[in-house]
């Protein structure tokens, strides 16, 4: 009889222990998933904020328009110089050569400013990432006796663009010869008449040494610019890493970016003495707001 009572008590005790263990495991998994989803929302919000900084004041859109205007000016100046040489306008040749020289010199200045803009964007995002990590410190997002979760930290930042997005510049078709040249080179999308995104365009003959770069940026349509937003990380194309292992690094980025991808880690530890530790990886991609310049 005693053995029967003892066996029953042992069975009840074992059952209760299993139920408690399952309850603790379920509570742990639930809290871990909840914190993971909350951290992903934080990373998404951070990616959108960083993306908004890229085209702040429509600076990338304006650079795109200036690249197109500089290209048209050089092409038209070359046409006029050739016309002066081919026809009986020798007295205008010095003026045409001066205008041609100024147009090319202006593009050199524009390229310098474009590279300066890329550097400003990189430094601003690096500074924002450092400030975000410093503000978090060792702050805990959640903690129970056997599970501790810390706030997510930024590990890496990459700049780039979204695949299959055209530039914000429309082919005006205003200069004879230039549209034909661009169509032959495949620079312009047949349907939208927008220059292709992340394009490095050139000019014919003598001016082929110059490069004109159009950033992949949504165009302004009907005076409406699309807002900064999150997108699928799979469509992001990286041009360079500007932040790695929690620190800024030098990057060789030649195109003005239009999107940012951040990789964060959320440190978790399990056990009374943190015997089991791991970092939960989080990825989020933000696309900058569309251009305002050049809108119809």
Secondary structure as GFF3:
##gff-version 3
##sequence-region A 1 296
A	DSSP	alpha_helix	2	54	.	.	.	ID=ss1
A	DSSP	three_ten_helix	56	58	.	.	.	ID=ss2
A	DSSP	alpha_helix	59	86	.	.	.	ID=ss3
A	DSSP	alpha_helix	90	136	.	.	.	ID=ss4
A	DSSP	beta_strand	140	144	.	.	.	ID=ss5
A	DSSP	beta_strand	147	150	.	.	.	ID=ss6
A	DSSP	beta_strand	153	162	.	.	.	ID=ss7
A	DSSP	alpha_helix	178	185	.	.	.	ID=ss8
A	DSSP	beta_strand	199	201	.	.	.	ID=ss9
A	DSSP	three_ten_helix	205	209	.	.	.	ID=ss10
A	DSSP	beta_strand	212	214	.	.	.	ID=ss11
A	DSSP	beta_strand	229	231	.	.	.	ID=ss12
A	DSSP	three_ten_helix	233	235	.	.	.	ID=ss13
A	DSSP	beta_strand	236	244	.	.	.	ID=ss14
A	DSSP	beta_strand	247	248	.	.	.	ID=ss15
A	DSSP	beta_strand	259	270	.	.	.	ID=ss16
A	DSSP	beta_strand	276	287	.	.	.	ID=ss17
###
